[in-house]
């Protein structure tokens, strides 16, 4: 009887010890389970380090950075294309200018051939159109002189007129300039060649016609 009691107490003590090992101080189970490691696959598309962020949600927008790079590349290509076109146009203009200059020099040389050896000759007016006397100035009895400066080209055409000495009457000045624009000039020679252009001055005189009294 005593042996059975001792055996029962031993079993009871062993159970108590086992329970103390497997429970915490509060009496709740403290069993420990090994943590299960799981690999989360990243199925996001694109590179998070280069993706732009949505202006609405703030989240990254896959592929936006690539679109920006393409747009920047296209802009650079267009800029280079425009630069090439401008370079080609500039080269064409230079070539045309050089060709025109060569033609002018050849023409000047041919003109010099005809006059080579001749002495220099000053330019002179060879065709004159008389100015019309302004009626208002005539009625007012106004007369005067107008000095004009003519600008002419190699063909003797008057390309510009400037009043350099006024008659102090606007109508007379205007009439003198209008007439001088219709004149023709001989450019003269310098170094045996006709002048390509030049200027010269001349004076136009406005005199009132003399009235005659009937006898």
C-alpha positions as CSV (number, residue, x, y, z in Angstrom):
1,X,0.0,0.0,0.0
2,X,2.8,2.4,0.9
3,X,4.7,1.4,-2.2
4,X,1.6,2.2,-4.4
5,X,1.2,5.5,-2.7
6,X,4.8,6.4,-3.3
7,X,4.6,5.5,-7.0
8,X,1.5,7.6,-7.4
9,X,3.2,10.6,-5.8
10,X,6.3,10.1,-8.0
11,X,4.2,10.1,-11.1
12,X,2.3,13.1,-9.9
13,X,5.6,15.0,-9.2
14,X,6.9,14.1,-12.6
15,X,3.8,15.5,-14.3
16,X,4.1,18.7,-12.3
17,X,7.7,19.1,-13.4
18,X,6.8,18.5,-17.0
19,X,4.0,21.1,-16.8
20,X,6.4,23.7,-15.3
21,X,8.7,23.3,-18.2
22,X,6.0,23.7,-20.8
23,X,4.1,26.6,-19.2
24,X,5.1,30.2,-18.5
25,X,4.5,32.0,-15.3
26,X,0.9,33.0,-16.1
27,X,-0.1,29.4,-16.8
28,X,-0.5,29.9,-20.5
29,X,1.1,27.7,-23.0
30,X,4.6,28.9,-24.0
31,X,5.3,26.3,-26.7
32,X,7.7,27.6,-29.3
33,X,7.3,26.8,-32.9
34,X,10.0,27.4,-35.5
35,X,9.5,30.4,-37.7
36,X,8.6,29.5,-41.3
37,X,10.6,31.6,-43.7
38,X,8.7,32.5,-46.9
39,X,10.2,34.1,-50.0
40,X,8.0,36.9,-51.3
41,X,8.4,37.2,-55.0
42,X,8.6,40.8,-56.3
43,X,6.3,40.9,-59.3
44,X,6.6,44.7,-59.7
45,X,7.3,45.8,-63.3
46,X,10.1,48.3,-63.9
47,X,13.0,49.6,-61.8
48,X,11.8,51.4,-58.7
49,X,14.9,53.5,-58.5
50,X,14.2,55.1,-61.9
51,X,10.4,55.0,-62.1
52,X,8.6,58.4,-61.8
53,X,5.9,58.9,-59.2
54,X,2.2,59.6,-60.0
55,X,1.2,63.2,-59.3
56,X,-2.1,62.0,-57.9
57,X,-1.3,59.0,-55.8
58,X,2.4,59.5,-55.2
59,X,3.1,56.0,-56.3
60,X,5.8,55.2,-58.8
61,X,4.7,55.0,-62.5
62,X,6.6,52.2,-64.3
63,X,8.1,53.2,-67.7
64,X,7.6,57.0,-67.3
65,X,11.3,57.6,-66.9
66,X,12.0,55.7,-70.2
67,X,9.4,57.9,-72.0
68,X,11.2,61.0,-70.7
69,X,14.5,59.7,-72.0
70,X,13.0,58.9,-75.4
71,X,11.5,62.5,-75.6
72,X,14.8,64.0,-74.6
73,X,16.6,61.9,-77.2
74,X,14.2,63.0,-79.9
75,X,14.6,66.7,-79.0
76,X,18.3,66.4,-79.2
77,X,18.1,64.7,-82.6
78,X,15.8,67.5,-83.9
79,X,18.2,70.1,-82.6
80,X,21.1,68.4,-84.4
81,X,19.0,68.2,-87.6
82,X,18.2,71.9,-87.5
83,X,21.9,72.7,-87.0
84,X,22.8,70.6,-90.0
85,X,20.2,72.3,-92.2
86,X,21.4,75.8,-91.1
87,X,25.0,74.8,-91.8
88,X,24.0,73.6,-95.3
89,X,22.1,76.8,-96.0
90,X,25.0,78.9,-94.8
91,X,27.3,77.0,-97.1
92,X,25.0,77.4,-100.0
93,X,24.7,81.2,-99.4
94,X,28.5,81.5,-99.2
95,X,28.8,79.6,-102.5
96,X,26.2,81.7,-104.2
97,X,27.9,84.9,-102.9
98,X,31.3,83.7,-104.2
99,X,29.8,82.9,-107.6
100,X,28.2,86.3,-107.9
101,X,31.4,88.0,-106.9
102,X,33.3,86.0,-109.5
103,X,30.8,87.0,-112.2
104,X,31.1,90.7,-111.2
105,X,34.8,90.5,-111.4
106,X,34.7,88.8,-114.8
107,X,32.3,91.5,-116.1
108,X,34.5,94.3,-114.7
109,X,37.5,92.7,-116.4
110,X,35.7,92.5,-119.7
111,X,34.7,96.2,-119.4
112,X,38.2,97.1,-118.5
113,X,39.5,95.4,-121.6
114,X,37.5,97.8,-123.8
115,X,38.8,100.9,-122.0
116,X,42.3,99.6,-121.0
117,X,44.9,102.3,-121.5
118,X,42.5,105.2,-121.5
119,X,43.1,108.1,-119.1
120,X,41.0,108.5,-116.0
121,X,37.8,110.5,-116.6
122,X,35.7,112.2,-114.1
123,X,32.0,111.3,-113.9
124,X,29.6,113.6,-115.7
125,X,25.9,114.0,-116.2
126,X,25.0,113.1,-119.8
127,X,21.2,113.2,-119.7
128,X,19.2,115.9,-117.9
129,X,15.5,116.2,-117.2
130,X,14.6,119.8,-116.4
131,X,12.6,120.3,-113.2
132,X,9.1,121.6,-113.3
133,X,8.7,124.9,-111.6
134,X,6.3,124.5,-108.7
135,X,3.1,126.6,-109.5
136,X,2.8,127.8,-105.9
137,X,6.4,129.0,-105.8
138,X,5.9,130.7,-109.2
139,X,2.7,132.5,-108.0
140,X,4.5,133.6,-104.8
141,X,7.4,134.9,-106.9
142,X,9.9,132.5,-105.1
143,X,13.1,131.6,-106.8
144,X,16.3,129.9,-105.6
145,X,19.0,127.3,-106.0
146,X,19.1,123.7,-104.9
147,X,22.3,121.7,-104.5
148,X,21.8,117.9,-104.8
149,X,24.1,114.9,-104.4
150,X,23.6,112.1,-106.9
151,X,24.5,108.5,-106.1
152,X,25.0,106.4,-109.3
153,X,25.9,102.8,-110.2
154,X,28.3,101.4,-112.8
155,X,25.6,101.7,-115.5
156,X,25.2,105.4,-114.9
157,X,21.7,105.0,-113.3
158,X,20.9,107.4,-110.5
159,X,20.1,105.3,-107.4
160,X,19.7,108.0,-104.9
161,X,19.4,111.8,-104.5
162,X,19.9,113.9,-101.4
163,X,19.4,117.7,-101.0
164,X,22.6,119.0,-99.5
165,X,21.9,122.7,-100.1
166,X,18.3,123.8,-99.6
167,X,16.6,126.7,-101.4
168,X,14.7,127.3,-98.2
169,X,11.6,126.4,-100.1
170,X,10.2,122.9,-99.7
171,X,8.5,122.9,-103.1
172,X,11.7,123.9,-105.0
173,X,13.7,121.3,-103.1
174,X,11.3,118.5,-103.9
175,X,11.1,119.5,-107.6
176,X,14.9,119.5,-107.9
177,X,15.2,116.0,-106.3
178,X,12.4,114.5,-108.5
179,X,14.1,115.8,-111.7
180,X,17.6,114.6,-110.7
181,X,16.3,111.0,-110.1
182,X,15.7,110.8,-113.9
183,X,19.1,111.9,-115.0
184,X,21.8,109.7,-116.5
185,X,25.5,109.7,-115.5
186,X,28.7,108.7,-117.2
187,X,30.6,107.0,-114.3
188,X,34.0,107.9,-115.9
189,X,37.2,105.9,-115.7
190,X,39.6,105.2,-112.9
191,X,42.7,103.1,-113.5
192,X,41.5,102.3,-117.0
193,X,38.2,100.8,-115.7
194,X,34.7,102.2,-115.4
195,X,33.7,103.2,-111.9
196,X,31.4,100.7,-110.3
197,X,29.6,103.4,-108.3
198,X,30.1,106.9,-107.0
199,X,28.6,110.2,-106.0
200,X,28.6,113.7,-107.5
201,X,27.1,117.0,-106.7
202,X,25.4,119.6,-108.9
203,X,23.1,122.6,-108.5
204,X,19.7,123.3,-110.0
205,X,18.6,126.9,-110.4
206,X,15.0,128.0,-110.3
207,X,14.5,131.5,-112.0
208,X,11.2,133.1,-112.4
209,X,10.4,133.7,-116.1
210,X,10.6,137.3,-117.1
211,X,7.2,138.9,-117.8
212,X,6.7,141.0,-120.9
213,X,4.5,144.1,-120.9
214,X,2.2,144.5,-123.8
215,X,2.8,147.8,-125.7
